[in-house]
Amino acid sequence: MPAFADANSSVSEPEVREEVRRFYDSVGWRRVGPGLFQNARYEDLRPVSQEYIQRCHRRVLRHLNRTGKYLLDAGSGPIQYPEYLEYSAGYTHRLCLDLSALALREARERIGSHGMFVVGDVAHLPLRSGVVDGAVSLHTFHHLPAGEQRRAFGEMTRVLAPGAQAVVVYGWGRSAPIETWTGLPTRWASSLLLAYARWRGRGGKAVRAAEAVERSDPRGTHTFKHGYQWLKDNTRDLPELDILVWRTVGTNFLRAFVHGGLLGRAWLRLLYWLEEQAPRWFGRFGQYPLIVLRKPPAENEPRRKG
């Protein structure tokens, strides 16, 4: 999901939900090509980054029960990446919940009768407690009003069956230490690359796309990203929560510094290896944490294994 401008605190929570719904129904999940949505502009889809991004997507699988009846996909969108389909491969049903009816129609095209589709809000899940055997929520919580994000973590835990786990992929936004360290160099490098491509008269579609991004409204829709300390302070009552790395660097960094002619794939393989060695350090200091929520097993029931 895109990193839009911070929320306007004067906007009410119902207004925020309606703004997000309108954006994704009319813009974010609008198709711009076969299997490609307008929202893909916020991801790095170049071949040089593909392996790294796919491996990050698959990190989610490690923390889910591999089989079960229901996998909840809270804020499912259209399930736009092939790796996302793998999360529910061992489940009877994938329960897709989203504010956007358009997103759910697109998701239905991909998973058909495997899916169940509900228009709803991740902070107010219309589900009984303890009914899902696994849950994911990818780049969704930051679209909630700031005051409802803590509730959403509690809701995801509430609906889990005993012994089940949920994965929330979040973003620290401007509070991420790596944003402090690399933000200015990334902006300089992006400007220099675009200027060079224009000067050489090269780049074609890439240059035109970059120019279109420059001209577009950067605000998009509502977002609010809390920092690491807020999460630690506000989830102390959740019984088992772990903060690991999903991905260290964002799309702008990848586009600015990772290129095939500069051994980009090798550099990203090294980064991925480092993330694997210290997942909690990179989850704390990188851009995108993977937050694992666990529901303890019922008394005298063994812990389920993924």
ABEGO torsion letter per residue (X at the ends): XBBBBBBBAABBAAAAAAAAAAAAAAAAABBAEBGBBAAAAABBABAAAAAAAAAAAAAAAAABBABEABBBBBGAEAGABAAAAAAAAABABBBBBBABAAAAAAAAAAAEAABBBBBBBAABBBBBBGABABBBBBGAAAABBAAAAAAAAAAAAAABBBGBBBBBBBBAEAABAAAAAAAAAAAAAAAAAAAAAAAAGBGEAAAAAAAAAAABBAAEBBBBBBBAAAAAAAAAABABBBBBBABABBAAAAAAABBAAAGAAAAAAAAAAAAAABAAAAAAABABBBBBBBBBBBBGBBBBBX
